[in-house]
Amino acid sequence: MSSQALRGILVALITPFTDGGHAVDEGRLQSHIEHLITAGVHGLVPGGTTGEFTAMTADERKHLLELCIKHAQGRVPVVAGIGALSTKECLDLATHAANAGAAALMVVPPFYDPVNVAQLRELMADISSASHLPLMYYNIPSASGITLSPRELAALADVGVHYLKDTSGNAPDLTELLFGLSDRITAFNGWDTLTFYALAAGAKGSVWGTTNLIPELSVQLWEALAVRRDLEHGRQLWGKIWPICRFLEAHNYPAGIKTGLELLGRETGGLRKPFALLEGEAREELRGLLVDAGLEVGR
């Protein structure tokens, strides 16, 4: 798997917990992974924002990754989220992921005190040297505090970065990466409401949390836009998907995803405090959006 090029719909995976959030629930995780792979997704990305990595210990993150690799059974690549606040922590998670069988590493830079460009490049080089795995840079300026130009992003290829998850929401910069710098770095969309545009514009895929809720529709959108080049069918699908994406971007993202799964009858264990599932009007609004998208929602 480590030599397989990444492409298509990569799920920014939730972390199912036992009731009360005390531990990762292996049974719920296995069931969810089976559902996603059966639906045709092209990869799993545990340990990212949607997976609530900031609420987990390093040992829990390692355990989660091991379980994902175990239950994926080599059918799709598993990209390990290893973002942390220090190089030491990143290297610990990176070497574990390499030994566990991850296909690649997704790295969000330190997200409390922002690094500068030179420090970021050194961090990426250190992770690349320690893991010998391709890196995906998680570009999320709103959380990391560091904003790079398209050329600075592409130049990360010099320090082991093969892929980019672009969660900047900056469509012009993404366009430059797709059309002017694709020989340097492979850009994946990571901003939900830009997914249609990104795939239509030629992105090699999307790292997409909404796919936890709508794996079949996500894969259909990929097939319509990236495989068959059927823009009209893509527009029809996007008409169902976009309202859900817009809703999720307006709320706590993991809370929205897990609330949606609960509405679809899939137990998640909720979120770790201080965060919680959506309630009241927000929950009912999401219920309606899922129904409008053709999904079977419980009472």
N, C-alpha and C positions, 0 to 999 in steps of 0.2 A: 504493500500500500504506500510506502514512503516514496516510491518513485513514480506514483500515478499523479498526473497533472489534475489539479482541481478544476471543476467546472460545474455549472448547473445550479440547482437549488440546494444550498447548504443550510441546514436548520440551526439557528441560534437556539440551542436546546434549553428547555426549562430544567430545573432540578426538582424532581418530585421528592417531597419529604414524607416521613411518617406523620401521623396526626399530631399536631402540636409543634412540628418543625424540629424534632429532636435529632433526626438522622436522615440520611438519604434512604429512600424506600426503593429497594432493588426491584421488587415486584412491579411497582408502578412504573419505574424507569424502563424495565424490560418491555412491558406492555406498550408503552408509548413509543419506544424505538421500533418495535415490530409494526405498529400502525404506520409510522412514518416511512419505513423502508418498503412496506407493502404498497404504499401509495406512490412510490417511485422517486423519493427524494434522492439526491446525489451525494449527500454527505452530512455529517453531524458535527456540530461545533459546541461542545460542552464547556462550561467554565467562563462564559461571557456575561454580559450585562443581563440578558434574559435568564441566565442560570443563577443569578444572585451570588456571584462569586465573592463579592465584598462581605457577605454575611457568613462565609464559610472559612473554616480553618484550612491550613495547607494540607493537613492529612485528609480532611474531607474532600478537598479538591482532587487529590491524588486518587482516592478511593472512587470518586465519581468517574474519573477518566478511565480507570481500570474496568469499571462496570460497563461503561459505554463501549469500550473496545471488545470486551467479552461478548456483549449481546449484539454488537454489529456483526461479529463473526466474519469480518473481512469482506462483507458485501458492499460496504461503502466506506470511504475514508473517514477517519475521525481526526478533526483538527482541534488540538488542545488549547484552550484559553489559559495563558500563563501570566497574565498581567499582574504586577505586584508593585510595592512601593520601594523596593530596593533591588539592586543587581543581584545580591546574594539570594534573595527569595526567588527571583526570576530564574536564576541558574538552577536552583534546587528543583523547581517545578519543571524546567525544561529538560534536564537530564532524566528525571523520572519519566516524563512523557516519552522521550526517545526510547528508553528501556522498555516501556509498557507497550510500545507499538503504534504510537500516534503517527499519522501521515505528515503532519505539519504542525506548526505552532502559531497561534494568534496572540499577538503581543500588544496590549494597550500600555502606553508609557505611564510612569508614576503620575497619579491623578490627584494629588493634594498640592504638592509643590511642583510646578511644571519644570521639566528639564529644558535646556536649550538644544539647538540642533546638533552641536558637537557632542553633547552628552548623550543624546538620543542615538546618534550613530555609533558611539562606543558601546552603548547598551546592546544594540542589535548585533554588532560584531561579536560581542562576548557570548550572547545567546547562540548565535550561529556556530561559533567555534566549539561551544560546549555540547551542543545537541546534534550537529551535522544534519539538521532537518531544515527544509524550506520554511521561511517565516512569512506570516501574513501580518502586516502592520495594521492595527486597528486605529483608523484615523477618526477620532471623535474629539474635536477641539473643545466642545462645550464641557466635556468632563476632564480632559487632560490639560487644558490650558495652553497647549502649543498648537499653533496654526502654521502649516507648511504650505508653500506654493506647490503647484503641480510638479515643477522641476525638482524641488527639494524632495518631494515624495518619491519621484522616479529615481532619484540618486541614491535612495536607500537600497537599491539593487546592488550597490557596491559593497554593502555590508551584510549580505545574506537575505535580503527581503525579496521574495519572488512575487508576493501577492499583496493586495491592498483591500481592506474592508473600508469603504468610504462612507462614514457616518457623519460627514460634514454638512450635508444638505445643500452643498454648493454645486449646482448643476453645471455652470460654466467650467469650473475647475475639473469636474468629472469628465466633461466633454473633451477637455484638453488631454486628460489622461487616456481616454479611449481612442482618440484620433491622432494625437501627436506624440504620445509617449508609450504606446502599447508595446513597443519593442523593448522597453526597459522594465516595465512592471505590469502585472495583470490585475486590473481593477475590477473588484466586485462591488456591487451596490450594497450599502448597508443602511440606507435611509428609506424607510418603508414607502412613503408617498412618492418617491422617485423611481420605484421599481419598474413600472411600465416604461418610462422614458429610458432608463438605463439599459434594459434588455433590448428595447427597440433600437437603441443607439449602438449596440454591439458589445455590451458588457459580457464577460465570460460566465457570469452568474451573479447570484445574490446570496449574501449571508443574512438570513431573513427569519426573525422571530415569529412573525405572523404565521409562518408555515406550521408551527405547532398546532394552530387552530384549523388551518385550511390546506393540508398537504396536497390533496387532490387538485384543488384550484391552483395552487402554486405551481405544481408540475405542469398542469395544462397551460398555464400562462407561458412557462418556459418553452414548451413544445410549440405553441402557437407563434411566439415571437422569434425565438432563437433557432428553432429547427425548421419549421415550415414557412417562416416569414409571412404568416397569415395575419396581417395587421388588423383586419376587421374582426376576426375571431378574438384576437388579443384585446381589442377594445371592449368587446362584449364581456369577456372575463374580468377585465379591469373595472368595469362598471359595478361588479359584485364585490370586488376585493378592496377597491380604493376607500370606500366609506369605513371599512374596518380598520384599515391602516391609519386613516385620519384620526379615528377615535383613539387608537392606541398611542399615537404620538401626543395626544392631548392629556394623557393620564400617566400615572406611574406604570411604566411599560411591563415589568414582570407581573404586577398586580392585574393589569388588563388581560394579559395572556392567560394567566392561571384562572382568572374569573371566567374567561371564555371557555376554557377546558372544563371547568366545573359545570357550566351551563350545558355543555355537550355530554355530560355524564361521565367525565373522566376525572377520577380523584387525583389531586395534586398535593394534598397535605397543607395547602395554603402557603403563605410567605412567613419568613422569620420576622419577628418584631424588630423594629417598630412598624414595619409595613404590614398591610393586610389586604385581603381580597376587596374588590369594589362592592359597594352596597347601594341600596336605594335607587335613585334615578339613573346613576351611571350604569349600574348593573342591568337595569331594564332597557336602557338605550342599547347596550351591547347585545342583549338578547335579541332585540329587534333587528339589528344589523346582521346577526348570524342567520336569523330566519330569512331575511331578505336575500341573503347569499345562497339560500337553498339548503342550509344545514338543518339537521334534526336536533332541535333543542328541547330539553326536558322541562318539566313544570318548575 
